[in-house]
């Protein structure tokens, strides 16, 4: 999980290394982000076909820079000609708002003993000097 600020804020970065652990050459034909919004990006953006000899590495950087606060996810897909086929890595991040957000989470749909969807017990204004 990566944490990053919202629009124009601090981006979170994670460096990854693709390593050819086999004894044959490996062609990485494409690296794609799927199943998410534009919060994640990969540098280099597209490989266009990279040949990795045995024990050779391809460094990547995953950047998380969300446009909204809250949880975000995507899948990094590495297309290659290896025996294992496409490699998938689930990505997750949590965006922080640069101006602050208030989130109220209510356990079991109840707040102060009332169901969140229930009508209020009292409406109006308190009398001067009285306590609620």
C-alpha positions as CSV (number, residue, x, y, z in Angstrom):
1,X,0.0,0.0,0.0
2,X,1.2,3.4,-0.9
3,X,0.0,6.7,0.6
4,X,0.0,9.9,-1.4
5,X,-1.6,13.4,-1.2
6,X,-4.4,14.5,-3.5
7,X,-4.2,16.7,-6.6
8,X,-0.8,18.6,-6.7
9,X,0.3,17.1,-3.4
10,X,3.1,14.7,-2.6
11,X,3.1,11.6,-4.7
12,X,4.0,8.2,-3.3
13,X,6.6,6.1,-5.2
14,X,7.7,2.5,-5.1
15,X,10.6,1.1,-7.0
16,X,10.3,-2.4,-8.5
17,X,12.7,-4.6,-10.4
18,X,11.7,-7.2,-13.0
19,X,14.3,-10.0,-12.9
20,X,14.7,-12.8,-15.4
21,X,15.2,-15.8,-13.0
22,X,15.2,-18.3,-15.9
23,X,18.0,-19.8,-18.0
24,X,16.6,-18.5,-21.3
25,X,16.1,-15.0,-22.7
26,X,12.7,-13.4,-21.7
27,X,10.9,-10.8,-23.8
28,X,8.7,-8.3,-21.8
29,X,6.3,-7.2,-24.5
30,X,4.2,-4.8,-22.5
31,X,3.5,-3.4,-19.0
32,X,-0.1,-2.3,-18.4
33,X,-2.1,-0.9,-15.5
34,X,-5.7,-2.1,-15.4
35,X,-8.7,-2.1,-13.2
36,X,-8.2,1.3,-11.7
37,X,-8.3,5.0,-12.2
38,X,-5.5,7.4,-13.2
39,X,-4.1,7.4,-9.6
40,X,-1.3,5.0,-10.6
41,X,1.3,5.2,-13.3
42,X,4.4,3.3,-14.2
43,X,7.8,4.6,-15.4
44,X,8.8,3.7,-18.0
45,X,5.3,4.0,-19.3
46,X,5.5,1.4,-22.1
47,X,8.3,-1.0,-22.9
48,X,7.5,-1.8,-26.6
49,X,9.4,-5.1,-26.1
50,X,12.4,-5.5,-23.9
51,X,14.8,-8.4,-24.0
52,X,16.0,-9.6,-20.7
53,X,18.9,-12.1,-20.7
54,X,19.1,-14.6,-17.8
55,X,19.7,-12.7,-14.5
56,X,19.1,-9.3,-16.3
57,X,16.9,-6.7,-14.6
58,X,14.4,-4.1,-15.7
59,X,13.8,-1.3,-13.1
60,X,10.4,0.2,-12.8
61,X,8.8,2.9,-10.7
62,X,5.2,2.9,-9.7
63,X,3.9,6.3,-8.9
64,X,0.7,6.9,-6.9
65,X,-0.7,10.5,-7.2
66,X,-4.5,10.3,-6.7
67,X,-6.9,13.1,-7.7
68,X,-9.2,12.2,-4.8
69,X,-8.9,11.0,-1.2
70,X,-9.7,7.5,-0.1
71,X,-8.7,4.0,-1.2
72,X,-7.5,3.3,-4.8
73,X,-6.4,0.1,-6.5
74,X,-5.1,-1.2,-9.8
75,X,-3.3,-4.2,-11.3
76,X,0.1,-4.1,-12.8
77,X,0.2,-6.6,-15.7
78,X,3.6,-7.7,-17.1
79,X,3.1,-9.4,-20.5
80,X,6.0,-11.7,-21.4
81,X,6.9,-14.9,-23.3
82,X,8.0,-16.8,-20.2
83,X,6.5,-20.1,-19.1
84,X,4.4,-18.4,-16.4
85,X,2.7,-16.1,-18.8
86,X,1.4,-12.7,-17.8
87,X,2.5,-11.7,-14.3
88,X,0.0,-9.6,-12.2
89,X,0.7,-7.5,-9.2
90,X,-2.2,-5.9,-7.2
91,X,-1.5,-2.3,-6.3
92,X,-3.3,-0.3,-3.6
93,X,-3.0,3.2,-2.2
94,X,-4.8,5.6,0.0
95,X,-5.1,9.2,-1.1
96,X,-4.9,12.0,1.5
97,X,-6.7,15.3,0.9
98,X,-4.4,18.3,1.0
99,X,-7.2,20.3,2.5
100,X,-8.5,17.6,4.9
101,X,-11.6,15.4,4.8
102,X,-14.0,14.4,7.5
103,X,-15.2,10.8,7.3
104,X,-17.6,9.3,9.8
105,X,-17.7,5.5,9.9
106,X,-20.6,4.1,11.7
107,X,-20.4,0.5,13.0
108,X,-23.5,-1.6,12.3
109,X,-25.4,1.4,10.8
110,X,-26.0,2.9,14.2
111,X,-24.9,6.3,15.5
112,X,-25.7,7.3,19.1
113,X,-28.0,4.4,19.5
114,X,-30.1,5.2,16.5
115,X,-30.0,3.6,13.1
116,X,-28.5,6.1,10.7
117,X,-31.6,6.0,8.6
118,X,-33.9,6.6,11.6
119,X,-35.8,9.8,12.0
120,X,-34.4,12.2,14.7
121,X,-35.9,12.0,18.2
122,X,-36.1,15.8,18.5
123,X,-36.1,18.7,16.1
124,X,-36.1,22.4,16.8
125,X,-34.0,24.7,18.8
126,X,-33.2,24.4,22.5
127,X,-34.6,27.0,24.9
128,X,-32.1,29.7,26.0
129,X,-30.1,28.4,28.9
130,X,-31.2,24.7,28.6
131,X,-29.0,21.7,27.9
132,X,-29.5,19.1,25.3
